[in-house]
Amino acid sequence: MIKQRKIYIIAVKALMGISISITVVLVFLLAGYILFKGLPYITWELLFTSPSYLSEKIGILPDILNTIYIILATLACVLPIGVGAAIYLNEYAKNKKIVGMIEYAAETLSGIPSIIYGLVGMLFFCQFLQMKTSLLAGALTLVMMNLPTIMRTTQESLKTVPQSYREGAFGLGAGKWRVIRTVVLPGCVDGIITGCILSIGRIVGESAALLFTAGFAHALNGLFEGLSSSGCTLTVALYVYAKEQGEFEVAFAIAAILMILMFIINFVSELVSRHFMKIRRV
């Protein structure tokens, strides 16, 4: 019996090691292939110029700016809603059935394919609200997609704040909102920031929903003008250059840029989490 158990443990460890090795190899192969194919085509002209159809010059500066615009617009909308919903569910809501229904709805939203969000965003924001194809319509669609992420990460972080902190603040005569604002939120700011960084990663990597709502324009606009007009983000630009125009060198360059951005976002997320964990331990 003991011998069979040892064989079973060895087999499980071997399978786990093989699984980890396959995962690591796939990640490095994919990242290495994209960087190898894309880095040689990343130039100053590509990054900091606009496309010119008269001279057939290709530049992705409008796409980079459109990506920044849509990140800012999405976070400006989703952070107050997501954090506020998490505070209500964890601190104010008394009916557990309602809380369970809302949490179930949030989990369902997080599992819906992004192409369906794009279809709903096109029908509701672009047509019903008459926003037409614009970055703002795309940002509001991304708000729906990222709301479960912000809400759940904030809610789980709120649960990690010890109840004794709240009771101590109440014992000193502080009100409910003052306790949340001065005691609870500072203790869970790491979860809020982590959710924010994860949302940025999803916004940067999203394409299906934006194909229906944000459009394909490579126009160079300011923030407010850009939000009200059609715009092409980096992921959508990758699709356009690869599928529609056959510019695979540019597509690989954009893919390499996106890959580097994802590495940076994940690295920053890890640093932020470790920083706030050290602060909490102190």
C-alpha positions as CSV (number, residue, x, y, z in Angstrom):
1,M,0.0,0.0,0.0
2,I,2.8,2.4,0.9
3,K,4.7,1.5,-2.2
4,Q,1.6,2.1,-4.4
5,R,1.2,5.5,-2.7
6,K,4.8,6.5,-3.4
7,I,4.4,5.5,-7.1
8,Y,1.2,7.5,-7.2
9,I,2.9,10.6,-5.7
10,I,5.8,10.3,-8.1
11,A,3.5,10.0,-11.1
12,V,1.4,13.0,-10.0
13,K,4.6,15.1,-9.6
14,A,5.9,14.0,-13.0
15,L,2.6,14.9,-14.6
16,M,2.7,18.3,-12.9
17,G,6.3,18.9,-14.0
18,I,5.4,18.0,-17.6
19,S,2.4,20.4,-17.5
20,I,4.5,23.2,-16.2
21,S,7.2,22.5,-18.7
22,I,4.8,22.5,-21.6
23,T,3.2,25.8,-20.4
24,V,6.6,27.5,-20.0
25,V,7.8,26.3,-23.4
26,L,4.7,27.4,-25.2
27,V,4.9,30.9,-23.6
28,F,8.5,31.4,-24.5
29,L,8.0,30.0,-28.0
30,L,5.1,32.3,-28.7
31,A,6.7,35.4,-27.2
32,G,10.1,34.6,-28.8
33,Y,8.5,34.1,-32.2
34,I,6.5,37.3,-32.1
35,L,9.4,39.4,-30.8
36,F,11.8,37.9,-33.4
37,K,9.4,38.7,-36.2
38,G,8.3,42.1,-34.9
39,L,11.2,43.9,-33.3
40,P,13.2,44.4,-36.5
41,Y,10.3,46.4,-38.0
42,I,9.7,48.7,-35.0
43,T,11.2,52.0,-36.1
44,W,10.9,55.7,-35.0
45,E,8.9,56.5,-38.1
46,L,6.4,53.7,-37.4
47,L,5.9,54.7,-33.8
48,F,5.7,58.5,-34.1
49,T,4.2,59.3,-37.4
50,S,0.7,59.1,-38.9
51,P,-0.2,57.0,-41.9
52,S,-0.2,58.8,-45.3
53,Y,-2.1,57.2,-48.1
54,L,-0.6,59.5,-50.7
55,S,3.0,58.4,-50.0
56,E,2.0,54.9,-48.7
57,K,3.8,55.7,-45.4
58,I,2.6,53.6,-42.4
59,G,2.6,55.0,-38.9
60,I,0.8,53.8,-35.8
61,L,0.9,57.0,-33.7
62,P,-2.9,57.6,-34.0
63,D,-3.5,53.9,-33.0
64,I,-1.3,54.4,-29.9
65,L,-3.1,57.6,-28.9
66,N,-6.5,56.0,-29.5
67,T,-5.5,53.1,-27.2
68,I,-4.5,55.6,-24.5
69,Y,-7.8,57.5,-24.9
70,I,-9.9,54.4,-24.6
71,I,-8.0,53.2,-21.5
72,L,-8.5,56.6,-19.8
73,A,-12.2,56.7,-20.7
74,T,-12.9,53.1,-19.7
75,L,-11.1,53.5,-16.3
76,A,-12.8,56.8,-15.6
77,C,-16.2,55.1,-15.9
78,V,-15.5,51.6,-14.6
79,L,-13.5,52.4,-11.4
80,P,-16.2,54.4,-9.6
81,I,-19.0,52.0,-10.6
82,G,-17.0,48.8,-9.8
83,V,-15.5,50.1,-6.5
84,G,-18.9,51.6,-5.4
85,A,-20.7,48.3,-6.2
86,A,-18.1,46.3,-4.2
87,I,-18.4,48.7,-1.2
88,Y,-22.2,48.3,-1.2
89,L,-22.1,44.5,-1.4
90,N,-19.5,44.1,1.3
91,E,-20.3,47.0,3.7
92,Y,-24.0,48.0,3.3
93,A,-26.0,45.1,1.7
94,K,-27.9,43.1,4.3
95,N,-30.0,40.8,2.1
96,K,-27.7,37.8,1.3
97,K,-30.0,36.7,-1.5
98,I,-29.6,40.0,-3.3
99,V,-25.9,39.9,-2.8
100,G,-25.7,36.4,-4.2
101,M,-27.8,37.4,-7.2
102,I,-25.6,40.3,-8.0
103,E,-22.4,38.3,-7.6
104,Y,-23.9,35.6,-9.8
105,A,-24.7,38.2,-12.4
106,A,-21.2,39.6,-12.2
107,E,-19.7,36.1,-12.7
108,T,-22.0,35.5,-15.7
109,L,-20.9,38.8,-17.2
110,S,-17.2,37.8,-16.9
111,G,-17.9,34.6,-18.9
112,I,-19.6,36.2,-21.9
113,P,-17.6,36.2,-25.1
114,S,-16.3,39.6,-26.1
115,I,-17.8,39.4,-29.5
116,I,-21.3,39.4,-27.9
117,Y,-20.3,42.6,-25.9
118,G,-19.4,44.1,-29.2
119,L,-22.7,43.3,-30.8
120,V,-24.6,44.6,-27.8
121,G,-22.4,47.8,-27.7
122,M,-23.1,48.4,-31.4
123,L,-26.8,48.0,-31.1
124,F,-27.2,50.0,-27.8
125,F,-24.5,52.6,-27.8
126,C,-23.9,53.2,-31.5
127,Q,-27.4,52.9,-32.8
128,F,-29.9,53.3,-29.9
129,L,-28.0,56.1,-28.2
130,Q,-26.8,57.4,-31.6
131,M,-23.2,57.6,-30.6
132,K,-22.3,56.1,-33.9
133,T,-19.0,54.3,-34.3
134,S,-16.7,56.1,-31.8
135,L,-14.1,55.5,-29.1
136,L,-16.6,56.5,-26.5
137,A,-19.0,53.7,-27.6
138,G,-16.0,51.3,-27.5
139,A,-15.0,52.5,-24.0
140,L,-18.6,52.1,-22.6
141,T,-18.6,48.6,-24.1
142,L,-15.3,47.8,-22.4
143,V,-16.8,49.2,-19.1
144,M,-19.4,46.4,-19.2
145,M,-16.6,43.9,-19.9
146,N,-14.3,45.0,-17.1
147,L,-16.9,45.8,-14.4
148,P,-16.9,42.2,-13.0
149,T,-13.1,42.3,-12.7
150,I,-13.0,45.6,-10.8
151,M,-16.0,44.6,-8.6
152,R,-14.8,41.1,-7.7
153,T,-11.1,42.1,-7.0
154,T,-12.2,45.0,-4.8
155,Q,-14.8,42.9,-3.0
156,E,-12.3,40.2,-2.2
157,S,-9.8,42.8,-1.0
158,L,-12.4,44.4,1.2
159,K,-13.0,41.1,2.9
160,T,-9.3,40.9,3.9
161,V,-9.6,44.0,6.1
162,P,-10.0,42.7,9.7
163,Q,-13.4,43.3,11.3
164,S,-11.6,44.6,14.4
165,Y,-10.4,47.6,12.4
166,R,-14.0,48.6,11.7
167,E,-15.1,47.9,15.3
168,G,-12.3,50.0,16.7
169,A,-13.2,52.9,14.4
170,F,-16.9,52.6,15.4
171,G,-15.9,52.5,19.0
172,L,-14.1,55.9,18.6
173,G,-17.4,57.4,17.3
174,A,-16.7,57.4,13.6
175,G,-19.7,57.0,11.2
176,K,-20.1,54.3,8.6
177,W,-18.8,56.2,5.6
178,R,-15.9,57.7,7.6
179,V,-14.9,54.2,8.6
180,I,-15.0,53.0,5.0
181,R,-13.2,56.0,3.7
182,T,-10.4,56.3,6.3
183,V,-10.0,52.7,7.5
184,V,-11.4,50.1,5.1
185,L,-10.4,51.6,1.7
186,P,-6.7,52.3,2.7
187,G,-6.5,48.7,3.8
188,C,-7.6,47.3,0.5
189,V,-6.1,49.7,-2.0
190,D,-3.8,46.9,-3.3
191,G,-6.8,45.0,-4.5
192,I,-8.2,48.1,-6.3
193,I,-4.9,48.8,-8.0
194,T,-4.5,45.2,-9.0
195,G,-7.9,45.1,-10.5
196,C,-7.2,48.3,-12.3
197,I,-4.0,47.0,-13.8
198,L,-5.7,43.8,-14.9
199,S,-8.4,45.8,-16.5
200,I,-5.8,47.8,-18.4
201,G,-4.3,44.6,-19.7
202,R,-7.7,43.4,-21.0
203,I,-8.5,46.8,-22.5
204,V,-5.2,46.8,-24.4
205,G,-5.7,43.3,-25.7
206,E,-9.3,43.6,-26.7
207,S,-10.2,43.7,-30.4
208,A,-13.5,41.8,-31.0
209,A,-15.7,44.2,-29.1
210,L,-14.0,47.3,-30.6
211,L,-14.4,46.1,-34.2
212,F,-18.1,46.7,-33.8
213,T,-18.0,49.9,-31.7
214,A,-14.8,51.9,-32.1
215,G,-14.2,51.6,-35.8
216,F,-11.1,51.5,-38.0
217,A,-10.1,55.1,-38.5
218,H,-6.3,56.0,-38.3
219,A,-7.0,59.7,-37.7
220,L,-4.9,61.7,-35.3
221,N,-7.2,63.6,-32.9
222,G,-7.1,65.2,-29.4
223,L,-8.6,63.5,-26.4
224,F,-12.2,64.9,-26.6
225,E,-12.4,65.0,-30.3
226,G,-11.0,61.5,-30.5
227,L,-13.5,60.0,-28.1
228,S,-16.4,61.3,-30.2
229,S,-15.0,60.0,-33.5
230,S,-14.1,56.6,-34.9
231,G,-10.7,55.4,-33.9
232,C,-8.5,52.3,-34.4
233,T,-6.7,50.9,-31.3
234,L,-3.5,48.8,-31.6
235,T,-5.2,45.5,-31.6
236,V,-7.7,46.5,-34.2
237,A,-4.8,48.0,-36.2
238,L,-3.1,44.7,-36.1
239,Y,-6.2,43.0,-37.5
240,V,-6.5,45.7,-40.2
241,Y,-2.9,45.6,-41.4
242,A,-2.7,41.8,-41.3
243,K,-6.2,40.8,-42.7
244,E,-7.2,43.8,-44.8
245,Q,-4.0,45.2,-46.2
246,G,-1.6,42.3,-46.0
247,E,1.1,44.3,-44.2
248,F,2.4,41.4,-42.1
249,E,5.6,43.2,-41.1
250,V,3.6,46.0,-39.5
251,A,1.2,43.5,-37.9
252,F,4.1,41.7,-36.3
253,A,5.6,45.0,-35.1
254,I,2.3,45.9,-33.4
255,A,2.1,42.4,-32.0
256,A,5.6,42.8,-30.5
257,I,4.6,46.2,-29.0
258,L,1.5,44.6,-27.5
259,M,3.5,41.7,-26.1
260,I,6.0,44.1,-24.5
261,L,3.1,46.1,-23.0
262,M,1.5,43.0,-21.5
263,F,4.8,42.0,-19.9
264,I,5.2,45.5,-18.5
265,I,1.6,45.5,-17.1
266,N,2.0,42.0,-15.5
267,F,5.4,43.1,-14.0
268,V,3.9,46.3,-12.6
269,S,0.9,44.4,-11.2
270,E,3.3,42.0,-9.4
271,L,5.4,44.9,-8.0
272,V,2.3,46.7,-6.7
273,S,0.9,43.6,-5.0
274,R,4.2,42.9,-3.3
275,H,4.6,46.6,-2.2
276,F,1.2,46.7,-0.6
277,M,1.6,43.3,1.0
278,K,4.8,44.6,2.7
279,I,3.0,47.7,3.9
280,R,0.1,45.6,5.3
281,R,2.6,43.4,7.2
282,V,4.3,46.4,8.7
